[in-house]
Amino acid sequence: MARDDLHDYDLKRDLSLTPEPGGGRPAATHGPLTFVMQKHAARRLHSDLRLEMDGVYKSWAIPKGPSYDPSEKRLAVLVEDHPLEYGRFEGVIPKGEYGAGQDIVWDNGTYSPDEDGTLRFADRQAAQAQALIDLEAGKLSVRLRGRKLKGSWALVKTKQDPKSWLFFKHDDDLATTELDVLADDASVLTGVTIDDLKAGEVLPSLSGLDLPNPAEAPKAKQGNPPRSLRPMLAQSEDPAALDRRSFTGGDWLIEPKLDGIRAVATIVGGEVKLRSRNNIDLTNAYPSVVAALARQPAEALMLDGELVAPRPNGAPSFELLQQRMNLIGEGEIEQADAEIPVIYYAFDLLHIDGTDLRGSPLWLRKEYLARAVDSSAFVGVLEPIEAPPRRVFEALIAQGFEGVVAKRRGSRYVTNKRTSDWVKFKSQQTDDFVVGGFTQGNGARASTFGALVLGKFREDGALSYVGRVGSGFRDAQLDSTRALLDGLASESNPFDEEPPDAKTTSYVRPTLVVEAKFAEVTSGGQLRAPVFLRLRDDLLAGEIRADVGASPTPPSGEPRVVAQLGAAGNDALLMVDGVEVKVTNLDKEMWPGHGEIAPVTKRDLLVYYTEIAPFLLPHLADRPLTLTRFPDGVEGKSFYQKHWAQKRPAFVEPISIYSEDAQENLDFLLCNNLPTLLWLGQLADIALHVSLARAARGPGKDGQGLGTTYTDSRKRIEASLLNHPDFLLFDLDPFIAEKGSSVVEKNTLTRQGFEQTAATALWLKEILDGAGLRSFVKTSGASGIHVFVPIVRNLRYDVVRAICSTIAGALVTAHPKEVTTQFPKEKRVGK
């Protein structure tokens, strides 16, 4: 970019005094033109619209900001061109400088001129040429693809002043008088608001979409979308695994699991194709969905998603969807389309306007997806839910959803493969099975069948018997299923062995797939208490495979790790949640043996950590750790370690915190996943000391408004989440003089000492109950007790300490002979 293009920009600001960018970034050569809408609190709050043209951002200041109401014509003042780097600028312009005040990226995305109804997202040169012509003519009509600004908008030059324009929404499908788009006041890049910056919050490093052009995404490839593809598939796990911290935090995105038909949508030049996961054409069956997809603002688009028939509360109903799945007649489909509306929820973006995004990370594909799709009554975008996975799972199950899907944030899209990067958790155990036959029915079911005989294909192609399912069928399903079975009748047994009750079994060609729920899979690989759920005509029988070398119900992550530890030698490389954890000296004694009690080894410690991970990891999550390491076991020397300056594995998450003593920023460790917990065990870290404050915002308003930057000054820490605990904590320690000895032992484990400590905890509970505070107890150290009282994070540490001191004082007043807050040994003997 030539500096002459930014002459007015340079003239108005001293770039040595302001954090604003100076320019120099070249424009992209592929992909659509970009736009940014910034929110700027200068002398007064206003919005700045910037449209990429000719290597710079053409810019307009809009005092009242945008409105989706077409009747609201907003003044837009043409200002100096800005460099392309301004599209990612956020911060505070210093007092005294031009435009002094706070500035955030309120929205960004891509745009195309659309005056003649033609979209040019895929042709950058043609789009830019048309935009410059329209700019010169004083009338710009643009189609915006942002998170907040979507649809067609106009910029029209007025006659009052050369720099005076009007900005308003065209009256298209997205226009509305009911949406206050400015109510969403956070940055799309960092999540901060103007008020956050005014309060002194330091901007986090960019983690959002600072490259709104998909062609600039990492691992993006140029080319046409594939004609068809088999979608990426998720592994199944037991919901108990949701309690592992590895599925929370920044590594995973949590989505609702939709009970519908998986479908890949391809839109090229307005022509839509909907295909099932096994490439069956579904296009003609869902005309309203297809019409809504055809109106999407893209010249080429490939989406992965789910066709869903919603109940009145919004939860998917497969039973409703079944009523229109197999309709063929145009009249039948038209009637069903009106009576049982279906919505296509897109959850992944694979291709857009000549750019293949399957190699790009999932979180980035999600960002582009949210901008690329215009939601309507028949097309929506499935957004991740930012809350603890267990809470999301239970809330969705209560609403009638199947469960959740956890997706690794950085995963690429792998076609036709079941991968551990996507993991599904359902409220009940279900699976898909191949029908190899049916048994004779009795009584009312004599004319249909008694049960379906089920199996799964092994890798060698043989069909293994897994059980029979006879319950769960409605009367109409019995008749229609029997008609399907008669059409598949066979004299040959398709199973590798003769199934039970073979004499009353009629065999069929193994091409029919059904889904059933069940209580469990026995050690012999048989289903216990199966119940029929539905026919799966969207699946091919050959896809239904038995797990190789494992029981049909795969164990959760913890048992797999325990099995690896049990089989390992003295050193091993464990595979844990998709990453490798190196462990050594597994047979080293950490606790000595006593009499017939065997020593406890490092292997035993790691097994223990693995087994308690579902309970321990939520307690450790996002809390800076202080380690107590015992490299030679508990009887050897130990040492504390607060800061971590050494090399660490990539899965171990650090947090940088300012140290007033050291006058510098130091790294602490967070234990947010099972691999990290095992790595700490490998370091012989037996005591895990955590902060009472968490370095992460919670769901809803929990922790909102508090800073998330902990570096460079004490002031930042005091204004941050780490200065706002989410517990009151009471630490109760026995202090008993050994009988017949003048030696005072702190924390000696004796029955007398622990009984007195337990009694004290109950006295404390009476006070807390009287104040309406709910409390929880856990053992601590060698012989103590901790009492936790959860609180909302709106109190500083000094206030929390004062509250605890007040309550502790009341406890001492009520029981002065048994309880003290005095620390000197001589003042607390026996208390």
C-alpha positions in Angstrom: 0.0 0.0 0.0 1.4 3.4 -0.9 1.6 5.9 1.9 -0.1 8.5 -0.4 -3.3 6.5 -0.1 -3.4 7.3 3.6 -2.2 10.9 3.5 -5.2 12.3 5.4 -5.1 9.5 7.9 -1.4 10.2 8.6 -2.0 14.0 8.8 -4.6 13.6 11.6 -2.7 11.4 14.0 0.8 11.0 15.5 1.4 7.3 15.1 4.2 7.4 17.7 1.7 8.5 20.4 -1.4 6.4 19.4 -1.8 2.6 19.3 -3.6 2.9 16.0 -2.0 1.0 13.1 0.2 2.7 10.5 -0.7 0.7 7.4 1.3 -1.5 5.1 -0.7 -4.7 5.0 -1.4 -5.7 1.4 -4.9 -6.5 0.3 -5.8 -10.1 -0.2 -5.7 -11.5 -3.8 -8.6 -14.0 -3.3 -11.9 -14.1 -1.6 -14.5 -11.5 -0.9 -14.1 -7.9 0.1 -14.3 -7.3 3.9 -16.1 -4.8 6.1 -15.8 -3.7 9.7 -18.2 -1.8 11.9 -16.4 -0.3 14.9 -17.9 1.3 18.0 -15.9 4.4 19.1 -16.4 6.4 22.2 -14.7 9.7 21.2 -16.3 13.0 22.1 -19.5 11.0 21.8 -20.3 7.4 21.2 -20.7 6.5 17.5 -20.2 3.7 15.0 -17.6 3.7 12.1 -18.5 1.7 9.0 -15.5 0.7 6.9 -15.7 -1.0 3.4 -12.6 -2.5 1.8 -11.9 -0.9 -1.6 -8.7 -0.4 -3.5 -6.4 -1.5 -0.7 -7.9 0.7 2.0 -11.0 1.0 4.1 -13.4 3.6 2.9 -14.9 4.9 6.1 -18.1 6.6 7.3 -18.9 7.8 10.9 -22.5 7.0 11.9 -23.5 9.0 15.0 -26.6 6.9 15.8 -25.2 3.6 14.6 -27.1 1.0 12.4 -30.8 0.1 12.5 -32.6 -2.9 10.9 -35.7 -0.6 10.5 -35.7 0.5 6.8 -37.5 3.7 7.8 -34.5 4.8 10.0 -32.2 6.7 7.7 -29.0 7.3 9.7 -26.5 10.1 8.9 -23.2 8.7 7.8 -20.2 11.2 7.4 -17.5 10.2 5.0 -14.1 10.4 6.7 -10.5 9.7 5.7 -9.5 6.3 4.4 -8.1 3.9 7.0 -5.5 1.2 6.6 -6.6 -2.5 6.4 -5.0 -3.2 9.7 -7.7 -1.0 11.3 -10.1 -3.9 10.8 -8.5 -5.6 13.8 -7.8 -2.4 15.9 -9.1 -2.2 19.4 -7.9 -0.2 22.3 -7.7 3.3 23.8 -6.6 6.3 21.8 -4.8 8.6 24.3 -6.3 11.9 25.5 -5.2 14.8 23.3 -4.9 12.6 20.2 -7.3 12.7 17.2 -10.3 10.5 18.1 -9.3 10.1 21.7 -11.3 7.4 23.4 -12.2 3.7 23.4 -12.6 1.7 20.2 -13.7 -1.9 19.6 -14.5 -4.0 16.6 -18.3 -4.3 17.0 -18.8 -6.4 13.9 -16.9 -7.6 10.8 -17.3 -9.8 7.9 -17.5 -9.7 4.1 -19.6 -7.8 1.6 -20.5 -7.6 -2.1 -22.2 -4.8 -4.1 -25.7 -5.9 -4.9 -27.3 -3.0 -6.7 -28.2 -5.0 -9.8 -29.1 -8.1 -7.7 -25.9 -9.9 -8.7 -23.6 -11.0 -5.9 -19.8 -10.9 -6.4 -18.4 -12.6 -3.3 -16.3 -15.0 -5.3 -14.9 -12.4 -7.7 -12.9 -9.9 -5.7 -11.8 -7.8 -8.8 -15.3 -7.5 -10.2 -16.7 -6.7 -6.7 -14.1 -4.0 -6.2 -14.6 -2.4 -9.6 -18.4 -2.2 -9.1 -18.0 -0.8 -5.5 -15.7 2.0 -6.8 -18.2 2.8 -9.6 -21.1 2.9 -7.1 -19.0 5.0 -4.7 -18.3 7.6 -7.4 -22.0 7.6 -8.3 -22.9 8.4 -4.7 -25.1 5.3 -4.2 -23.8 2.1 -2.8 -25.9 -1.0 -2.2 -24.1 -3.7 -0.4 -24.9 -7.2 0.9 -23.3 -7.6 4.3 -22.3 -11.0 5.8 -21.5 -10.2 9.4 -22.4 -11.6 12.8 -24.7 -8.7 13.6 -25.1 -6.9 10.2 -26.7 -9.1 7.5 -28.7 -8.5 4.4 -28.8 -5.6 2.0 -27.9 -2.1 3.1 -27.6 1.3 1.3 -25.2 4.2 1.5 -26.6 7.2 -0.4 -24.9 10.6 -0.8 -27.0 13.7 0.1 -26.9 17.1 -1.6 -26.2 19.0 1.6 -22.5 18.3 1.9 -20.0 16.3 -0.1 -19.2 14.2 3.0 -22.8 13.7 4.0 -24.4 10.3 3.3 -27.3 8.3 4.6 -27.0 4.7 5.8 -30.1 2.5 6.1 -31.4 -1.1 5.7 -33.1 -2.2 2.6 -36.6 -3.7 3.0 -35.5 -7.3 2.5 -36.3 -10.6 4.4 -34.1 -9.6 7.3 -35.5 -6.1 7.8 -37.4 -5.7 11.1 -38.6 -3.0 13.5 -38.3 -5.3 16.5 -34.5 -5.8 16.7 -32.3 -3.4 18.6 -29.0 -4.6 17.1 -27.0 -2.1 19.2 -28.0 -3.8 22.4 -25.3 -6.4 21.7 -22.4 -4.1 22.7 -19.5 -6.5 22.8 -16.6 -6.9 20.4 -16.7 -9.8 18.0 -12.9 -10.2 18.3 -12.3 -10.2 22.1 -15.8 -9.9 23.8 -14.9 -6.7 25.5 -17.2 -3.7 25.6 -16.6 0.1 25.6 -17.4 0.1 29.3 -14.8 -2.6 29.9 -12.1 -0.4 28.4 -13.3 2.6 30.3 -13.0 0.5 33.5 -9.4 -0.2 32.7 -9.7 -3.8 31.5 -6.7 -4.8 29.4 -7.5 -6.3 26.0 -6.9 -10.0 25.8 -4.9 -11.3 22.8 -7.0 -11.7 19.7 -8.9 -14.9 19.8 -11.8 -14.1 17.5 -12.2 -13.6 13.8 -9.5 -11.0 13.0 -9.3 -12.3 9.4 -12.9 -12.0 8.1 -12.0 -13.1 4.6 -12.3 -16.9 4.5 -9.6 -17.1 1.7 -7.0 -15.9 4.3 -7.9 -18.7 6.9 -5.1 -21.1 7.8 -5.1 -24.2 5.7 -7.8 -22.8 3.3 -7.6 -24.0 -0.3 -8.9 -22.5 -3.4 -11.2 -24.5 -5.7 -14.7 -25.6 -6.4 -16.8 -27.4 -3.8 -16.9 -31.2 -4.2 -20.0 -32.6 -5.9 -20.7 -34.7 -2.8 -19.0 -36.1 0.3 -19.6 -38.4 3.2 -19.7 -36.2 6.4 -17.4 -36.4 9.5 -18.8 -38.6 12.3 -18.7 -38.5 16.1 -17.6 -41.2 18.5 -20.0 -42.2 21.3 -19.1 -42.0 25.0 -21.0 -42.5 28.2 -22.3 -39.2 29.7 -20.2 -39.9 32.8 -17.2 -38.8 30.7 -18.7 -35.3 30.6 -17.5 -34.7 34.1 -13.9 -34.8 32.9 -12.5 -31.4 32.7 -11.0 -32.2 29.2 -14.4 -31.5 27.7 -14.6 -28.0 29.1 -12.6 -24.8 28.8 -11.2 -23.5 25.6 -10.4 -26.8 24.0 -13.9 -28.0 23.2 -17.2 -26.6 21.8 -20.4 -28.0 23.2 -23.5 -28.3 20.9 -27.0 -29.8 21.3 -27.3 -33.2 19.7 -30.2 -33.0 17.2 -32.4 -36.0 16.6 -33.0 -35.6 12.8 -31.5 -36.5 9.5 -27.8 -35.6 8.8 -27.6 -33.7 5.6 -24.9 -31.9 3.5 -26.3 -28.9 1.7 -24.5 -27.7 -1.5 -25.6 -24.4 -3.1 -24.0 -23.3 -6.4 -25.4 -20.4 -8.3 -28.7 -20.7 -6.4 -29.1 -24.4 -7.2 -29.4 -26.5 -4.1 -28.7 -30.1 -3.4 -29.5 -31.8 -0.1 -27.8 -35.2 0.4 -28.0 -37.6 3.4 -24.9 -39.0 5.0 -24.9 -42.0 2.6 -25.5 -39.7 -0.4 -29.2 -40.2 -0.9 -30.7 -37.1 -2.6 -33.2 -35.4 -0.2 -33.6 -32.2 -2.2 -37.2 -32.7 -3.4 -38.5 -33.8 0.0 -38.0 -30.5 1.7 -39.0 -27.7 -0.6 -39.2 -24.9 2.0 -35.7 -25.7 3.3 -34.3 -25.8 -0.3 -36.0 -22.4 -1.1 -34.4 -20.8 2.0 -31.0 -22.3 1.2 -31.2 -21.0 -2.4 -31.6 -17.4 -1.0 -28.3 -17.6 1.0 -25.8 -14.8 0.1 -23.1 -16.9 -1.5 -22.2 -18.0 -5.0 -21.0 -21.4 -3.7 -21.7 -22.8 -0.3 -21.3 -26.3 1.3 -22.9 -26.8 4.7 -23.0 -29.8 7.1 -26.1 -29.9 9.3 -29.2 -31.7 10.4 -32.8 -31.7 9.2 -35.1 -31.4 12.2 -38.8 -31.4 12.8 -39.2 -29.3 16.0 -41.8 -29.8 18.7 -43.6 -26.7 20.0 -40.8 -26.1 22.6 -38.1 -26.3 19.9 -36.7 -29.7 20.8 -36.4 -32.0 17.8 -38.9 -34.8 17.2 -37.8 -37.7 15.1 -41.4 -39.1 15.3 -42.7 -36.0 13.5 -39.9 -36.2 11.0 -40.7 -39.8 10.2 -44.2 -38.8 9.0 -42.7 -37.0 6.0 -39.3 -38.8 5.5 -40.4 -41.2 2.8 -43.1 -39.2 0.9 -42.7 -39.2 -2.9 -45.8 -37.5 -4.4 -45.5 -33.8 -5.0 -48.9 -33.2 -3.4 -48.1 -35.2 -0.3 -44.8 -33.4 0.1 -46.5 -30.0 -0.3 -49.1 -30.8 2.4 -46.5 -32.2 4.8 -44.3 -29.1 4.2 -47.2 -27.0 5.5 -48.3 -29.2 8.3 -44.9 -30.5 9.6 -42.3 -27.7 9.0 -38.7 -28.8 9.0 -35.7 -26.7 9.8 -32.1 -27.2 8.5 -29.6 -26.4 11.2 -26.2 -25.8 9.8 -23.3 -26.6 12.2 -20.3 -26.6 10.0 -19.1 -24.7 6.9 -17.0 -26.7 4.5 -16.8 -24.5 1.4 -17.6 -20.9 0.6 -17.2 -18.9 -2.6 -14.3 -20.8 -4.0 -12.6 -21.5 -0.6 -12.4 -25.0 0.9 -12.3 -24.7 4.7 -12.1 -28.3 5.7 -8.5 -27.9 6.7 -9.1 -24.9 8.9 -9.8 -25.2 12.6 -13.4 -25.8 13.7 -13.8 -22.5 15.7 -12.8 -20.5 12.6 -15.3 -22.4 10.4 -17.9 -21.7 13.0 -17.2 -18.0 12.8 -17.4 -17.9 9.1 -20.6 -20.0 9.2 -22.3 -17.5 11.6 -21.6 -14.8 9.0 -22.3 -16.7 5.9 -25.9 -18.0 6.7 -28.9 -15.8 6.9 -31.3 -17.5 9.4 -34.9 -17.8 8.6 -38.0 -19.9 9.5 -36.4 -22.9 7.6 -32.6 -22.4 8.0 -30.7 -21.8 11.2 -27.2 -21.9 12.6 -26.4 -24.2 15.5 -24.2 -22.2 17.9 -22.1 -23.8 20.6 -23.3 -23.3 24.2 -20.8 -21.6 26.6 -21.5 -23.3 29.9 -20.2 -26.4 31.8 -20.9 -29.5 29.6 -22.7 -31.4 32.4 -25.0 -28.4 33.0 -25.7 -28.1 29.2 -26.3 -31.8 28.9 -28.8 -31.9 31.8 -30.6 -28.7 30.7 -31.1 -30.1 27.1 -32.2 -33.5 28.3 -34.9 -31.8 30.4 -36.1 -30.0 27.3 -36.3 -33.2 25.3 -33.1 -33.2 23.4 -31.0 -36.4 22.8 -27.8 -35.0 24.4 -24.8 -33.1 23.4 -21.8 -33.3 21.0 -18.4 -32.1 22.1 -16.1 -31.0 19.3 -12.4 -30.2 19.6 -12.1 -26.5 19.0 -9.0 -26.7 16.7 -10.1 -29.9 14.8 -10.1 -30.0 11.0 -13.0 -31.6 9.0 -12.3 -35.2 8.1 -14.8 -36.7 5.6 -16.3 -40.1 6.1 -14.5 -40.8 9.3 -15.5 -41.4 12.9 -13.1 -39.4 15.0 -12.3 -38.6 18.7 -12.3 -34.9 17.8 -16.1 -35.1 17.8 -17.7 -37.0 20.7 -21.4 -37.5 21.3 -23.1 -38.0 24.7 -26.7 -39.3 24.7 -29.1 -39.5 27.6 -29.6 -43.2 27.0 -27.4 -45.9 25.4 -28.5 -46.3 21.8 -26.9 -47.8 18.7 -27.6 -48.9 15.2 -28.0 -52.5 14.2 -28.5 -54.6 11.1 -31.6 -56.8 10.8 -30.7 -60.4 9.9 -34.1 -62.0 10.5 -37.3 -62.0 12.6 -39.1 -64.4 14.9 -42.6 -65.6 14.6 -45.2 -63.5 16.5 -48.0 -64.7 18.8 -51.5 -63.5 19.5 -52.1 -60.1 18.2 -48.7 -60.1 16.5 -49.1 -63.5 14.8 -49.5 -61.8 11.4 -46.4 -59.5 11.8 -43.4 -60.7 13.9 -42.3 -61.2 17.5 -38.9 -59.6 17.4 -36.2 -58.5 15.0 -32.9 -60.4 15.1 -30.0 -58.0 15.2 -26.4 -58.0 14.4 -23.3 -56.0 13.5 -20.7 -56.6 10.9 -17.1 -57.4 11.9 -14.1 -56.2 10.0 -13.9 -59.5 8.2 -17.4 -58.9 6.8 -19.2 -61.5 9.0 -22.4 -60.6 10.7 -22.3 -61.2 14.5 -25.5 -61.8 16.4 -26.1 -59.2 19.3 -29.7 -59.8 20.3 -33.3 -59.4 19.6 -35.7 -56.5 19.9 -39.4 -56.9 20.2 -40.7 -54.0 22.2 -41.1 -50.3 21.2 -43.1 -50.9 18.0 -46.4 -49.1 17.3 -49.1 -51.1 15.6 -48.6 -49.3 12.3 -44.8 -49.9 12.5 -45.4 -53.6 12.9 -47.3 -53.8 9.6 -44.9 -51.6 7.6 -41.8 -53.3 9.0 -43.2 -56.7 8.1 -43.8 -55.5 4.6 -40.1 -54.5 4.4 -39.0 -57.8 5.8 -41.1 -59.8 3.3 -39.3 -58.0 0.5 -35.9 -59.0 1.9 -36.8 -62.7 2.6 -33.9 -65.1 2.3 -33.3 -68.8 2.8 -29.7 -68.3 4.0 -28.7 -67.5 7.6 -26.7 -64.2 7.3 -25.1 -64.5 10.8 -21.7 -66.1 11.3 -23.3 -68.6 13.7 -26.8 -69.9 14.2 -28.7 -67.5 16.5 -30.8 -68.6 19.5 -34.3 -69.9 18.6 -33.2 -70.5 15.0 -36.1 -72.9 14.5 -38.6 -70.0 14.8 -36.5 -67.4 13.0 -37.1 -66.3 9.4 -34.0 -64.8 7.7 -33.7 -61.7 5.6 -31.0 -60.2 3.5 -29.0 -58.0 5.9 -29.6 -54.5 4.4 -32.2 -53.0 6.9 -30.8 -50.8 9.7 -32.6 -50.0 12.9 -31.8 -48.0 16.0 -32.5 -49.4 19.5 -31.9 -48.3 23.0 -30.7 -50.7 25.7 -29.7 -51.0 29.3 -26.2 -52.4 28.7 -24.1 -54.7 26.6 -23.2 -57.9 28.4 -19.6 -59.2 28.6 -20.7 -61.7 25.9 -21.6 -58.8 23.6 -25.4 -59.2 23.9 -27.9 -56.4 24.3 -29.8 -56.3 27.6 -33.4 -54.9 27.6 -33.3 -53.5 24.0 -36.2 -51.3 22.8 -36.8 -50.4 19.2 -36.6 -46.7 18.4 -36.7 -46.3 14.6 -35.7 -47.5 11.2 -32.6 -45.8 9.8 -33.0 -45.6 6.0 -30.4 -42.9 6.0 -27.7 -45.5 6.9 -26.2 -48.3 4.9 -25.9 -51.7 6.5 -22.2 -51.9 5.6 -21.5 -48.9 7.9 -22.7 -50.8 11.0 -19.5 -52.2 12.4 -18.7 -53.9 15.7 -15.9 -52.4 17.7 -12.6 -54.2 16.9 -11.1 -55.9 19.9 -13.5 -54.3 22.4 -16.9 -54.8 23.9 -19.8 -53.2 21.9 -20.1 -50.5 24.5 -16.8 -48.7 24.5 -15.5 -47.8 28.0 -15.1 -44.1 28.9 -11.8 -42.4 28.8 -10.7 -43.1 32.4 -10.9 -47.0 32.1 -8.9 -46.8 28.9 -6.1 -44.9 30.7 -6.3 -47.3 33.8 -5.9 -50.2 31.4 -2.8 -48.6 29.8 -1.2 -48.0 33.2 -1.9 -51.6 34.2 -0.3 -53.0 31.1 2.7 -50.6 31.0 6.3 -51.3 31.9 8.3 -49.0 34.2 8.2 -46.3 31.5 5.3 -45.7 29.1 3.7 -43.3 26.6 0.0 -43.1 27.5 -2.6 -42.0 25.0 -5.0 -39.8 26.9 -7.9 -37.8 25.3 -6.0 -37.8 22.0 -2.6 -36.6 23.3 0.5 -38.5 24.4 1.6 -38.3 28.1 5.1 -39.6 28.9 5.4 -41.3 32.3 8.5 -42.8 33.8 9.6 -44.8 37.0 6.1 -46.1 37.4 7.3 -48.7 40.0 8.9 -46.1 42.2 7.5 -46.3 45.8 5.7 -43.1 46.8 4.3 -44.4 50.1 6.2 -47.2 51.9 4.6 -50.5 52.7 3.7 -51.5 56.3 3.6 -55.1 57.4 1.3 -56.9 54.9 0.3 -53.6 53.2 2.2 -53.2 49.9 3.9 -50.0 49.0 2.0 -47.4 46.9 3.9 -46.7 43.7 3.7 -43.9 41.2 1.7 -46.2 39.0 -0.9 -46.5 41.8 -0.9 -42.7 42.2 -1.6 -42.2 38.5 -4.4 -44.8 38.5 -5.9 -43.0 41.5 -5.7 -39.6 39.8 -7.3 -41.1 36.7 -10.2 -42.7 38.7 -11.0 -39.5 40.7 -10.5 -37.2 37.7 -14.3 -36.7 37.2 -14.6 -35.3 40.7 -11.2 -33.6 41.0 -10.9 -31.8 37.7 -14.0 -29.6 38.2 -12.5 -28.5 41.5 -9.2 -27.6 40.0 -10.5 -26.0 36.8 -9.1 -22.6 35.9 -7.5 -22.1 39.4 -3.8 -21.3 39.5 -1.9 -24.2 41.1 0.8 -24.4 43.7 2.5 -27.8 43.6 4.0 -29.8 46.5 6.3 -32.3 44.9 7.7 -35.4 46.5 10.4 -36.7 44.0 11.6 -39.4 46.5 8.2 -40.3 48.0 6.4 -39.0 51.0 9.2 -39.9 53.4 11.8 -38.0 51.3 12.3 -34.3 50.9 9.5 -32.3 49.3 9.3 -28.8 47.9 6.7 -26.2 46.9 6.6 -24.9 43.4 4.4 -21.9 42.5 5.8 -20.7 39.3 6.7 -22.7 36.2 9.6 -21.5 34.0 10.6 -24.9 32.5 9.4 -26.5 29.3 6.0 -28.0 29.5 3.8 -30.2 27.2 1.4 -28.3 24.9 -1.7 -29.7 26.7 -0.6 -28.0 30.0 -2.3 -24.6 30.1 -0.2 -21.8 31.7 -1.5 -18.5 33.1 0.7 -15.5 33.4 0.3 -13.4 36.7 2.1 -10.3 37.9 4.2 -10.9 41.0 4.7 -7.9 43.2 7.6 -9.5 45.0 9.5 -10.4 41.8 8.3 -7.2 40.0 7.6 -9.3 36.9 5.0 -11.6 35.2 5.4 -15.3 36.2 3.7 -18.4 34.8 1.5 -20.5 37.0 -0.1 -23.8 35.9 -3.8 -24.6 35.4 -5.0 -28.2 35.6 -7.9 -28.2 33.1 -7.7 -31.7 31.6 -6.8 -35.3 32.4 -3.5 -35.3 30.6 -2.3 -32.4 32.8 -3.4 -34.2 35.9 -1.4 -37.3 34.9 1.6 -35.1 34.0 1.4 -33.6 37.5 1.4 -37.1 39.0 4.4 -37.9 36.9 6.1 -34.9 38.6 5.3 -36.5 41.9 2.9 -33.6 42.8 0.9 -35.1 45.6 -0.6 -31.9 47.1 -2.6 -29.7 44.7 -3.1 -26.3 46.2 -5.5 -24.1 44.3 -6.6 -20.5 44.4 -10.1 -19.7 45.7 -10.6 -17.6 42.6 -11.0 -18.9 39.0 -9.4 -17.3 36.0 -12.5 -17.8 33.8 -15.9 -16.3 33.4 -18.9 -18.5 34.1 -22.2 -18.8 32.4 -24.6 -15.9 32.2 -23.4 -12.9 34.2 -21.0 -14.8 36.4 -17.8 -12.8 36.5 -18.9 -10.4 33.8 -17.3 -7.0 34.0 -14.2 -8.3 35.8 -10.8 -8.3 34.0 -9.2 -11.4 32.5 -5.7 -9.9 32.2 -3.4 -10.6 35.2 -0.1 -9.2 34.1 2.1 -6.1 34.5 0.6 -4.5 37.6 -1.1 -5.2 40.9 -3.9 -2.8 39.8 -4.9 -5.2 37.0 -5.0 -8.2 39.3 -7.2 -6.3 41.8 -9.7 -5.5 39.1 -9.7 -9.1 37.8 -11.4 -12.4 38.3 -8.5 -13.6 40.4 -9.3 -11.0 43.1 -12.9 -12.2 43.4 -13.2 -15.6 45.0 -16.2 -17.9 44.5 -16.0 -19.4 48.0 -15.8 -18.4 51.5 -13.3 -20.9 53.1 -13.0 -21.9 56.7 -10.0 -24.0 57.6 -10.4 -26.1 60.8 -7.3 -27.7 62.3 -7.0 -29.7 65.5 -4.2 -28.7 67.8 -3.6 -31.5 70.4 -0.9 -32.0 73.0 0.3 -35.5 73.0 -0.8 -37.4 76.2 1.9 -37.4 78.8 4.1 -35.1 76.7 4.8 -31.4 76.7 5.4 -31.5 72.9 2.6 -29.9 71.1 1.8 -31.6 67.7 -0.1 -29.6 65.1 -2.3 -31.7 62.8 -1.6 -35.0 64.5 -4.3 -37.4 63.4 -6.0 -38.6 66.6 -9.6 -39.7 67.2 -10.0 -37.0 69.9 -8.7 -34.3 67.6 -10.8 -35.2 64.6 -14.0 -35.7 66.7 -13.5 -32.2 68.1 -12.8 -30.8 64.6 -16.0 -32.4 63.3 -18.0 -31.0 66.2 -16.6 -27.5 65.4 -17.6 -27.9 61.8 -21.2 -28.6 62.9 -21.2 -25.5 65.2 -20.0 -23.5 62.2 -22.7 -24.9 60.0 -25.3 -23.7 62.6 -24.1 -20.2 62.2 -24.0 -20.4 58.4 -27.4 -22.0 58.2 -28.7 -19.1 60.4 -27.3 -16.6 57.9 -29.0 -18.5 55.0 -25.6 -19.7 53.6 -25.3 -23.2 52.1 -22.0 -24.9 53.0 -20.0 -28.0 52.0 -17.4 -29.9 53.9 -14.3 -31.8 52.8 -11.3 -33.3 54.6 -8.0 -31.3 54.4 -4.4 -32.2 54.9 -3.5 -34.9 57.5 -6.4 -34.3 59.9 -8.2 -31.0 59.2 -11.5 -30.0 57.6 -12.4 -27.3 55.1 -15.8 -25.8 55.0 -16.7 -24.1 51.7 -19.5 -21.6 51.1 -20.1 -20.8 47.4 -20.7 -17.1 46.7 -21.3 -15.0 43.6 -18.1 -13.5 42.3 -18.8 -9.8 43.2 -16.6 -9.5 46.3 -12.9 -8.8 46.5 -10.6 -10.9 48.6 -10.3 -8.4 51.4 -14.1 -8.2 51.7 -14.3 -12.1 51.7 -11.6 -12.3 54.4 -13.5 -9.8 56.5 -16.7 -11.8 56.2 -14.9 -15.0 57.2 -13.2 -13.2 60.2 -16.6 -12.0 61.4 -18.2 -15.5 61.2 -15.1 -17.0 62.8 -15.3 -14.5 65.6 -18.9 -15.5 66.3 -17.8 -19.1 66.5 -15.1 -18.3 69.0 -17.6 -16.2 71.1 -20.0 -19.2 71.2 -17.3 -21.8 72.0 -14.3 -19.9 73.6 -12.9 -23.1 75.3 -12.9 -25.2 72.2 -12.1 -22.8 69.4 -9.6 -20.1 68.7 -8.3 -18.0 65.8 -5.0 -17.3 67.5 -2.0 -18.6 65.4 0.8 -18.8 68.1 1.2 -22.4 69.3 1.1 -21.5 73.0 -2.4 -19.9 72.5 -4.1 -22.8 70.8 -3.1 -25.9 72.6 -6.1 -28.2 72.7 -8.3 -25.9 70.6 
